Amino acid sequence: MKVLMLLLAMPSALALAGCSTPVVSERPCPRLTEFPLEVQQAAAAELAAPPAKPALDRMMASMAADRAFNRSVCKR
């Protein structure tokens, strides 16, 4: 559930340009798919509904961490 709250709190719609941080290679920043708030809320409700989904929860947490990293190293 903690992951769901994190996902809902993080804005999904980002237009990313190129990376500029020297510690990151000169590779282009990855594309992040945009999801409307309604879709995010529906996904969070589905993930939180019984039965528990530990593997999916783990995958979502990893994807959230990847997205946060990409936001930190890429310009908008």
PyMOL commands that set and color helices and strands:
alter all, ss='L'
color gray80, all
select helices_A, chain A and resi 2-9+37-48+54-73
alter helices_A, ss='H'
color red, helices_A
deselect
rebuild
show_as cartoon
